[in-house]
Amino acid sequence: MINIFRILSIAEGYSFLLILFVTMPLKYLGGIGLPNTIVGMTHGFLFLAYIVLAIVVGQLLKWNFKDTVIVLLMSVVPFGTFWMKDKYLPKTATY
């Protein structure tokens, strides 16, 4: 489960950056909205999966409330999921 969350956090982070730095400028500066729609729906799914798995993994790793909130908040900070992965997830997981 932890390894799945690790992969999901990377995918969610990249989708967030793709929206922020590629598809949003395309939409608002170039008038091309389709990439934003596609990546936005993908990011929405990854975001929801991240939230659910963060809670599950938090219970597995016995995070306190503060750590759980920090991990959840990192999903809305650019580059936050990459930092979270290195700080809060063990390098090797057997769960």
MOPAC internal coordinates of N, CA, C and O (Angstrom, degrees):
PM7 1SCF
backbone

  N    0.0000 0     0.00 0     0.00 0    0    0    0
  C    1.4481 1     0.00 0     0.00 0    1    0    0
  C    1.5325 1   110.97 1     0.00 0    2    1    0
  O    1.2310 1   120.29 1   140.66 1    3    2    1
  N    1.3271 1   117.04 1   -39.34 1    3    2    1
  C    1.4546 1   120.64 1  -178.91 1    5    3    2
  C    1.5237 1   110.54 1   -67.34 1    6    5    3
  O    1.2310 1   120.24 1   140.60 1    7    6    5
  N    1.3255 1   117.14 1   -39.40 1    7    6    5
  C    1.4644 1   119.64 1   178.54 1    9    7    6
  C    1.5248 1   111.01 1   -66.42 1   10    9    7
  O    1.2310 1   119.96 1   143.66 1   11   10    9
  N    1.3097 1   117.69 1   -36.34 1   11   10    9
  C    1.4624 1   121.04 1   175.66 1   13   11   10
  C    1.5217 1   109.69 1   -63.91 1   14   13   11
  O    1.2310 1   120.25 1   137.65 1   15   14   13
  N    1.3297 1   117.12 1   -42.35 1   15   14   13
  C    1.4619 1   121.03 1   178.21 1   17   15   14
  C    1.5228 1   110.88 1   -64.79 1   18   17   15
  O    1.2310 1   120.03 1   142.88 1   19   18   17
  N    1.3237 1   117.55 1   -37.12 1   19   18   17
  C    1.4577 1   121.25 1   177.69 1   21   19   18
  C    1.5363 1   110.44 1   -60.90 1   22   21   19
  O    1.2310 1   120.65 1   132.34 1   23   22   21
  N    1.3186 1   116.36 1   -47.66 1   23   22   21
  C    1.4728 1   121.31 1   179.28 1   25   23   22
  C    1.5262 1   110.41 1   -65.33 1   26   25   23
  O    1.2310 1   120.48 1   138.16 1   27   26   25
  N    1.3284 1   116.68 1   -41.84 1   27   26   25
  C    1.4505 1   121.06 1   179.42 1   29   27   26
  C    1.5266 1   111.43 1   -63.61 1   30   29   27
  O    1.2310 1   120.03 1   140.71 1   31   30   29
  N    1.3178 1   117.55 1   -39.29 1   31   30   29
  C    1.4627 1   119.68 1  -179.90 1   33   31   30
  C    1.5242 1   111.16 1   -65.32 1   34   33   31
  O    1.2310 1   120.28 1   143.96 1   35   34   33
  N    1.3251 1   117.06 1   -36.04 1   35   34   33
  C    1.4635 1   120.37 1   176.70 1   37   35   34
  C    1.5243 1   110.08 1   -66.90 1   38   37   35
  O    1.2310 1   120.37 1   133.52 1   39   38   37
  N    1.3279 1   116.89 1   -46.48 1   39   38   37
  C    1.4679 1   120.97 1  -179.93 1   41   39   38
  C    1.5288 1   110.96 1   -62.58 1   42   41   39
  O    1.2310 1   120.10 1   138.79 1   43   42   41
  N    1.3211 1   117.41 1   -41.21 1   43   42   41
  C    1.4637 1   121.13 1   179.72 1   45   43   42
  C    1.5239 1   109.99 1   -65.84 1   46   45   43
  O    1.2310 1   120.50 1   139.23 1   47   46   45
  N    1.3124 1   116.65 1   -40.77 1   47   46   45
  C    1.4631 1   120.43 1   178.45 1   49   47   46
  C    1.5181 1   112.43 1   -62.93 1   50   49   47
  O    1.2310 1   120.34 1   135.38 1   51   50   49
  N    1.3308 1   116.96 1   -44.62 1   51   50   49
  C    1.4592 1   120.27 1   178.35 1   53   51   50
  C    1.5240 1   111.53 1   -65.96 1   54   53   51
  O    1.2310 1   119.90 1   140.83 1   55   54   53
  N    1.3198 1   117.80 1   -39.17 1   55   54   53
  C    1.4687 1   119.34 1   179.64 1   57   55   54
  C    1.5321 1   110.49 1   -65.31 1   58   57   55
  O    1.2310 1   120.53 1   142.54 1   59   58   57
  N    1.3362 1   116.60 1   -37.46 1   59   58   57
  C    1.4628 1   120.67 1   177.98 1   61   59   58
  C    1.5283 1   110.32 1   -64.26 1   62   61   59
  O    1.2310 1   120.45 1   135.10 1   63   62   61
  N    1.3301 1   116.75 1   -44.90 1   63   62   61
  C    1.4587 1   120.25 1   179.48 1   65   63   62
  C    1.5212 1   111.68 1   -67.02 1   66   65   63
  O    1.2310 1   120.39 1   143.96 1   67   66   65
  N    1.3282 1   116.87 1   -36.04 1   67   66   65
  C    1.4612 1   120.91 1   177.80 1   69   67   66
  C    1.5257 1   110.47 1   -63.33 1   70   69   67
  O    1.2310 1   120.61 1   137.92 1   71   70   69
  N    1.3169 1   116.44 1   -42.08 1   71   70   69
  C    1.4692 1   119.88 1   177.03 1   73   71   70
  C    1.5178 1   110.26 1   -65.16 1   74   73   71
  O    1.2310 1   120.84 1   132.46 1   75   74   73
  N    1.3142 1   116.00 1   -47.54 1   75   74   73
  C    1.4583 1   121.20 1  -173.52 1   77   75   74
  C    1.5229 1   112.50 1   -65.12 1   78   77   75
  O    1.2310 1   120.32 1   135.38 1   79   78   77
  N    1.3217 1   117.00 1   -44.62 1   79   78   77
  C    1.4578 1   120.14 1  -170.87 1   81   79   78
  C    1.5232 1   115.28 1  -104.59 1   82   81   79
  O    1.2310 1   119.54 1   168.72 1   83   82   81
  N    1.3287 1   118.49 1   -11.28 1   83   82   81
  C    1.4659 1   119.67 1  -178.45 1   85   83   82
  C    1.5284 1   111.46 1  -120.28 1   86   85   83
  O    1.2310 1   120.20 1   118.86 1   87   86   85
  N    1.3267 1   117.23 1   -61.14 1   87   86   85
  C    1.4636 1   118.11 1  -170.87 1   89   87   86
  C    1.5303 1   113.40 1   -75.62 1   90   89   87
  O    1.2310 1   119.77 1   147.58 1   91   90   89
  N    1.3396 1   118.04 1   -32.42 1   91   90   89
  C    1.4702 1   118.73 1   177.33 1   93   91   90
  C    1.5271 1   111.21 1   -66.30 1   94   93   91
  O    1.2310 1   118.85 1   134.05 1   95   94   93
  N    1.3370 1   119.80 1   -45.95 1   95   94   93
  C    1.4722 1   118.10 1   174.35 1   97   95   94
  C    1.5309 1   112.72 1   -61.21 1   98   97   95
  O    1.2310 1   120.37 1   141.95 1   99   98   97
  N    1.3329 1   116.89 1   -38.05 1   99   98   97
  C    1.4593 1   118.64 1   176.84 1  101   99   98
  C    1.5236 1   111.00 1   -60.13 1  102  101   99
  O    1.2310 1   120.77 1   138.62 1  103  102  101
  N    1.3250 1   116.14 1   -41.38 1  103  102  101
  C    1.4595 1   120.52 1  -177.66 1  105  103  102
  C    1.5286 1   111.74 1   -70.02 1  106  105  103
  O    1.2310 1   120.42 1   130.71 1  107  106  105
  N    1.3243 1   116.81 1   -49.29 1  107  106  105
  C    1.4564 1   119.36 1  -171.48 1  109  107  106
  C    1.5285 1   113.86 1   -90.76 1  110  109  107
  O    1.2310 1   119.58 1   154.30 1  111  110  109
  N    1.3073 1   118.41 1   -25.70 1  111  110  109
  C    1.4561 1   120.45 1   178.84 1  113  111  110
  C    1.5198 1   112.24 1   -99.91 1  114  113  111
  O    1.2310 1   120.76 1   149.03 1  115  114  113
  N    1.3364 1   116.16 1   -30.97 1  115  114  113
  C    1.4565 1   119.47 1  -177.02 1  117  115  114
  C    1.5144 1   114.39 1  -106.17 1  118  117  115
  O    1.2310 1   119.95 1   169.53 1  119  118  117
  N    1.3114 1   117.70 1   -10.47 1  119  118  117
  C    1.4549 1   120.65 1  -179.79 1  121  119  118
  C    1.5217 1   114.06 1    72.65 1  122  121  119
  O    1.2310 1   120.39 1  -159.47 1  123  122  121
  N    1.3348 1   116.86 1    20.53 1  123  122  121
  C    1.4674 1   121.70 1  -179.68 1  125  123  122
  C    1.5277 1   107.39 1  -108.28 1  126  125  123
  O    1.2310 1   120.52 1   -74.24 1  127  126  125
  N    1.3120 1   116.61 1   105.76 1  127  126  125
  C    1.4578 1   120.22 1  -173.08 1  129  127  126
  C    1.5144 1   116.72 1   -96.78 1  130  129  127
  O    1.2310 1   119.75 1   162.25 1  131  130  129
  N    1.3231 1   118.09 1   -17.75 1  131  130  129
  C    1.4663 1   120.42 1  -174.69 1  133  131  130
  C    1.5307 1   113.51 1   -61.40 1  134  133  131
  O    1.2310 1   119.10 1   134.64 1  135  134  133
  N    1.3427 1   119.33 1   -45.36 1  135  134  133
  C    1.4765 1   117.55 1   178.57 1  137  135  134
  C    1.5249 1   112.58 1   -58.64 1  138  137  135
  O    1.2310 1   120.65 1   142.98 1  139  138  137
  N    1.3188 1   116.37 1   -37.02 1  139  138  137
  C    1.4581 1   119.83 1   179.18 1  141  139  138
  C    1.5213 1   111.12 1   -64.88 1  142  141  139
  O    1.2310 1   120.32 1   141.79 1  143  142  141
  N    1.3114 1   116.99 1   -38.21 1  143  142  141
  C    1.4631 1   120.83 1   178.83 1  145  143  142
  C    1.5257 1   110.99 1   -64.27 1  146  145  143
  O    1.2310 1   120.59 1   133.21 1  147  146  145
  N    1.3175 1   116.47 1   -46.79 1  147  146  145
  C    1.4632 1   120.88 1  -177.33 1  149  147  146
  C    1.5245 1   111.21 1   -67.32 1  150  149  147
  O    1.2310 1   120.73 1   128.82 1  151  150  149
  N    1.3241 1   116.22 1   -51.18 1  151  150  149
  C    1.4669 1   119.75 1  -178.95 1  153  151  150
  C    1.5236 1   110.20 1   -67.75 1  154  153  151
  O    1.2310 1   120.22 1   145.79 1  155  154  153
  N    1.3263 1   117.18 1   -34.21 1  155  154  153
  C    1.4585 1   120.68 1   179.02 1  157  155  154
  C    1.5208 1   112.75 1   -63.18 1  158  157  155
  O    1.2310 1   120.55 1   138.55 1  159  158  157
  N    1.3273 1   116.55 1   -41.45 1  159  158  157
  C    1.4654 1   119.26 1   178.01 1  161  159  158
  C    1.5285 1   110.94 1   -68.33 1  162  161  159
  O    1.2310 1   120.86 1   140.81 1  163  162  161
  N    1.3213 1   115.96 1   -39.19 1  163  162  161
  C    1.4671 1   119.61 1   177.14 1  165  163  162
  C    1.5222 1   110.39 1   -63.63 1  166  165  163
  O    1.2310 1   120.82 1   135.00 1  167  166  165
  N    1.3184 1   116.04 1   -45.00 1  167  166  165
  C    1.4642 1   120.09 1   178.93 1  169  167  166
  C    1.5269 1   111.16 1   -62.77 1  170  169  167
  O    1.2310 1   120.05 1   141.11 1  171  170  169
  N    1.3119 1   117.51 1   -38.89 1  171  170  169
  C    1.4666 1   120.35 1   178.26 1  173  171  170
  C    1.5128 1   111.98 1   -60.36 1  174  173  171
  O    1.2310 1   120.44 1   136.22 1  175  174  173
  N    1.3173 1   116.76 1   -43.78 1  175  174  173
  C    1.4635 1   120.53 1   176.98 1  177  175  174
  C    1.5291 1   110.69 1   -63.41 1  178  177  175
  O    1.2310 1   120.38 1   133.69 1  179  178  177
  N    1.3403 1   116.88 1   -46.31 1  179  178  177
  C    1.4687 1   120.41 1  -179.73 1  181  179  178
  C    1.5271 1   111.22 1   -63.67 1  182  181  179
  O    1.2310 1   120.27 1   142.50 1  183  182  181
  N    1.3351 1   117.09 1   -37.50 1  183  182  181
  C    1.4593 1   121.42 1   179.27 1  185  183  182
  C    1.5319 1   110.79 1   -63.16 1  186  185  183
  O    1.2310 1   120.65 1   132.76 1  187  186  185
  N    1.3302 1   116.36 1   -47.24 1  187  186  185
  C    1.4637 1   119.31 1   179.70 1  189  187  186
  C    1.5274 1   111.58 1   -64.29 1  190  189  187
  O    1.2310 1   120.51 1   138.91 1  191  190  189
  N    1.3272 1   116.63 1   -41.09 1  191  190  189
  C    1.4628 1   120.04 1   177.48 1  193  191  190
  C    1.5252 1   110.60 1   -63.63 1  194  193  191
  O    1.2310 1   120.38 1   141.34 1  195  194  193
  N    1.3381 1   116.89 1   -38.66 1  195  194  193
  C    1.4687 1   121.55 1   177.73 1  197  195  194
  C    1.5297 1   110.33 1   -60.34 1  198  197  195
  O    1.2310 1   120.31 1   133.49 1  199  198  197
  N    1.3153 1   117.01 1   -46.51 1  199  198  197
  C    1.4684 1   120.92 1  -178.49 1  201  199  198
  C    1.5275 1   110.44 1   -61.11 1  202  201  199
  O    1.2310 1   120.50 1   132.43 1  203  202  201
  N    1.3301 1   116.65 1   -47.57 1  203  202  201
  C    1.4654 1   120.29 1  -178.68 1  205  203  202
  C    1.5278 1   110.55 1   -63.34 1  206  205  203
  O    1.2310 1   120.29 1   132.46 1  207  206  205
  N    1.3358 1   117.06 1   -47.54 1  207  206  205
  C    1.4667 1   119.58 1  -178.72 1  209  207  206
  C    1.5250 1   112.11 1   -68.76 1  210  209  207
  O    1.2310 1   119.84 1   149.46 1  211  210  209
  N    1.3274 1   117.91 1   -30.54 1  211  210  209
  C    1.4683 1   119.83 1   176.84 1  213  211  210
  C    1.5220 1   110.23 1   -61.99 1  214  213  211
  O    1.2310 1   120.46 1   139.50 1  215  214  213
  N    1.3065 1   116.72 1   -40.50 1  215  214  213
  C    1.4696 1   120.24 1   179.31 1  217  215  214
  C    1.5283 1   110.11 1   -68.05 1  218  217  215
  O    1.2310 1   120.41 1   136.30 1  219  218  217
  N    1.3324 1   116.81 1   -43.70 1  219  218  217
  C    1.4710 1   120.56 1   179.72 1  221  219  218
  C    1.5221 1   110.84 1   -63.75 1  222  221  219
  O    1.2310 1   120.44 1   132.22 1  223  222  221
  N    1.3285 1   116.77 1   -47.78 1  223  222  221
  C    1.4694 1   120.66 1  -179.44 1  225  223  222
  C    1.5277 1   110.16 1   -66.37 1  226  225  223
  O    1.2310 1   120.25 1   144.35 1  227  226  225
  N    1.3105 1   117.13 1   -35.65 1  227  226  225
  C    1.4670 1   120.08 1   176.40 1  229  227  226
  C    1.5226 1   112.10 1   -59.48 1  230  229  227
  O    1.2310 1   120.74 1   142.51 1  231  230  229
  N    1.3037 1   116.20 1   -37.49 1  231  230  229
  C    1.4672 1   119.35 1   176.93 1  233  231  230
  C    1.5247 1   111.05 1   -71.96 1  234  233  231
  O    1.2310 1   120.45 1   141.52 1  235  234  233
  N    1.3421 1   116.74 1   -38.48 1  235  234  233
  C    1.4666 1   119.78 1   178.34 1  237  235  234
  C    1.5361 1   111.69 1   -63.32 1  238  237  235
  O    1.2310 1   121.05 1   137.72 1  239  238  237
  N    1.3355 1   115.60 1   -42.28 1  239  238  237
  C    1.4685 1   120.24 1  -177.74 1  241  239  238
  C    1.5257 1   113.01 1   -89.79 1  242  241  239
  O    1.2310 1   120.78 1  -179.46 1  243  242  241
  N    1.3305 1   116.12 1     0.54 1  243  242  241
  C    1.4649 1   122.66 1   178.22 1  245  243  242
  C    1.5329 1   112.05 1    57.51 1  246  245  243
  O    1.2310 1   120.96 1  -131.43 1  247  246  245
  N    1.3494 1   115.77 1    48.57 1  247  246  245
  C    1.4546 1   120.46 1   174.58 1  249  247  246
  C    1.5117 1   108.85 1   -70.46 1  250  249  247
  O    1.2310 1   120.59 1   -33.46 1  251  250  249
  N    1.3308 1   116.48 1   146.54 1  251  250  249
  C    1.4559 1   118.79 1   173.09 1  253  251  250
  C    1.5295 1   108.88 1   -79.34 1  254  253  251
  O    1.2310 1   120.48 1    -4.44 1  255  254  253
  N    1.3157 1   116.69 1   175.56 1  255  254  253
  C    1.4627 1   121.55 1  -175.18 1  257  255  254
  C    1.5245 1   111.55 1   -59.75 1  258  257  255
  O    1.2310 1   120.68 1   137.46 1  259  258  257
  N    1.3293 1   116.30 1   -42.54 1  259  258  257
  C    1.4745 1   120.99 1  -178.87 1  261  259  258
  C    1.5278 1   110.96 1   -60.96 1  262  261  259
  O    1.2310 1   120.03 1   133.60 1  263  262  261
  N    1.3254 1   117.54 1   -46.40 1  263  262  261
  C    1.4614 1   120.51 1  -179.93 1  265  263  262
  C    1.5269 1   111.31 1   -64.44 1  266  265  263
  O    1.2310 1   120.51 1   140.28 1  267  266  265
  N    1.3067 1   116.63 1   -39.72 1  267  266  265
  C    1.4644 1   120.16 1   178.58 1  269  267  266
  C    1.5282 1   110.53 1   -62.55 1  270  269  267
  O    1.2310 1   120.11 1   136.46 1  271  270  269
  N    1.3195 1   117.40 1   -43.54 1  271  270  269
  C    1.4661 1   120.94 1   178.95 1  273  271  270
  C    1.5291 1   110.47 1   -64.27 1  274  273  271
  O    1.2310 1   120.00 1   138.84 1  275  274  273
  N    1.3169 1   117.60 1   -41.16 1  275  274  273
  C    1.4723 1   120.88 1   178.42 1  277  275  274
  C    1.5227 1   110.07 1   -61.27 1  278  277  275
  O    1.2310 1   120.12 1   133.72 1  279  278  277
  N    1.3193 1   117.38 1   -46.28 1  279  278  277
  C    1.4669 1   120.94 1  -179.86 1  281  279  278
  C    1.5240 1   110.20 1   -62.21 1  282  281  279
  O    1.2310 1   119.98 1   139.05 1  283  282  281
  N    1.3215 1   117.64 1   -40.95 1  283  282  281
  C    1.4591 1   120.61 1   178.23 1  285  283  282
  C    1.5308 1   111.26 1   -65.95 1  286  285  283
  O    1.2310 1   120.05 1   139.21 1  287  286  285
  N    1.3182 1   117.51 1   -40.79 1  287  286  285
  C    1.4660 1   121.02 1  -179.77 1  289  287  286
  C    1.5247 1   112.46 1   -67.90 1  290  289  287
  O    1.2310 1   120.13 1   152.45 1  291  290  289
  N    1.3114 1   117.35 1   -27.55 1  291  290  289
  C    1.4629 1   120.33 1  -179.46 1  293  291  290
  C    1.5261 1   112.25 1   -65.16 1  294  293  291
  O    1.2310 1   120.20 1   165.40 1  295  294  293
  N    1.3224 1   117.22 1   -14.60 1  295  294  293
  C    1.4675 1   119.89 1   178.49 1  297  295  294
  C    1.5262 1   111.98 1   -75.40 1  298  297  295
  O    1.2310 1   119.69 1   165.60 1  299  298  297
  N    1.3274 1   118.19 1   -14.40 1  299  298  297
  C    1.4652 1   120.95 1   179.54 1  301  299  298
  C    1.5282 1   112.52 1  -111.18 1  302  301  299
  O    1.2310 1   120.28 1  -172.38 1  303  302  301
  N    1.3260 1   117.07 1     7.62 1  303  302  301
  C    1.4633 1   122.59 1   177.63 1  305  303  302
  C    1.5261 1   108.07 1  -108.21 1  306  305  303
  O    1.2310 1   119.78 1   -51.97 1  307  306  305
  N    1.3395 1   118.03 1   128.03 1  307  306  305
  C    1.4673 1   118.40 1   176.66 1  309  307  306
  C    1.5295 1   110.92 1   -56.69 1  310  309  307
  O    1.2310 1   120.27 1   -46.16 1  311  310  309
  N    1.3039 1   117.10 1   133.84 1  311  310  309
  C    1.4600 1   126.04 1  -177.10 1  313  311  310
  C    1.5303 1   112.92 1    68.02 1  314  313  311
  O    1.2310 1   119.78 1  -176.51 1  315  314  313
  N    1.3358 1   118.02 1     3.49 1  315  314  313
  C    1.4612 1   121.68 1  -176.77 1  317  315  314
  C    1.5129 1   114.15 1   -65.39 1  318  317  315
  O    1.2310 1   119.99 1   141.30 1  319  318  317
  N    1.3263 1   117.62 1   -38.70 1  319  318  317
  C    1.4649 1   119.66 1  -177.67 1  321  319  318
  C    1.5213 1   111.39 1   -69.18 1  322  321  319
  O    1.2310 1   120.24 1   150.64 1  323  322  321
  N    1.3318 1   117.14 1   -29.36 1  323  322  321
  C    1.4674 1   119.92 1   177.95 1  325  323  322
  C    1.5318 1   110.32 1   -69.02 1  326  325  323
  O    1.2310 1   121.10 1   136.72 1  327  326  325
  N    1.3365 1   115.51 1   -43.28 1  327  326  325
  C    1.4638 1   120.30 1   177.35 1  329  327  326
  C    1.5289 1   110.49 1   -64.77 1  330  329  327
  O    1.2310 1   120.84 1   136.69 1  331  330  329
  N    1.3307 1   116.00 1   -43.31 1  331  330  329
  C    1.4624 1   120.86 1  -179.16 1  333  331  330
  C    1.5172 1   110.81 1   -59.60 1  334  333  331
  O    1.2310 1   120.66 1   136.14 1  335  334  333
  N    1.3263 1   116.33 1   -43.86 1  335  334  333
  C    1.4726 1   121.20 1  -178.80 1  337  335  334
  C    1.5222 1   110.69 1   -57.43 1  338  337  335
  O    1.2310 1   120.38 1   136.08 1  339  338  337
  N    1.3157 1   116.88 1   -43.92 1  339  338  337
  C    1.4648 1   120.24 1  -178.74 1  341  339  338
  C    1.5217 1   112.61 1   -73.96 1  342  341  339
  O    1.2310 1   120.09 1   147.40 1  343  342  341
  N    1.3164 1   117.43 1   -32.60 1  343  342  341
  C    1.4692 1   120.89 1  -175.40 1  345  343  342
  C    1.5278 1   113.56 1   -85.32 1  346  345  343
  O    1.2310 1   119.83 1   140.09 1  347  346  345
  N    1.3374 1   117.94 1   -39.91 1  347  346  345
  C    1.4599 1   120.42 1  -169.21 1  349  347  346
  C    1.5260 1   115.50 1  -107.61 1  350  349  347
  O    1.2310 1   119.79 1   163.48 1  351  350  349
  N    1.3218 1   118.00 1   -16.52 1  351  350  349
  C    1.4630 1   119.06 1  -178.30 1  353  351  350
  C    1.5277 1   109.92 1  -103.37 1  354  353  351
  O    1.2310 1   120.49 1   -45.42 1  355  354  353
  N    1.3275 1   116.68 1   134.58 1  355  354  353
  C    1.4619 1   118.86 1   178.63 1  357  355  354
  C    1.5323 1   110.61 1   -64.76 1  358  357  355
  O    1.2310 1   120.83 1   -30.34 1  359  358  357
  N    1.3261 1   116.02 1   149.66 1  359  358  357
  C    1.4703 1   120.70 1  -177.93 1  361  359  358
  C    1.5236 1   111.82 1   -63.35 1  362  361  359
  O    1.2310 1   120.71 1   141.80 1  363  362  361
  N    1.3149 1   116.24 1   -38.20 1  363  362  361
  C    1.4657 1   120.73 1   176.67 1  365  363  362
  C    1.5165 1   107.87 1  -122.12 1  366  365  363
  O    1.2310 1   121.28 1   -43.61 1  367  366  365
  N    1.3022 1   115.16 1   136.39 1  367  366  365
  C    1.4621 1   119.71 1  -178.30 1  369  367  366
  C    1.5253 1   108.50 1  -131.10 1  370  369  367
  O    1.2310 1   121.51 1   -41.32 1  371  370  369
  N    1.3227 1   114.71 1   138.68 1  371  370  369
  C    1.4628 1   119.91 1   179.00 1  373  371  370
  C    1.5146 1   111.46 1  -114.22 1  374  373  371
  O    1.2310 1   119.62 1  -171.91 1  375  374  373
  N    1.3256 1   118.34 1     8.09 1  375  374  373
  C    1.4725 1   121.90 1  -177.93 1  377  375  374
  C    1.5037 1   109.04 1   -75.75 1  378  377  375
  O    1.2310 1   120.10 1   180.00 1  379  378  377

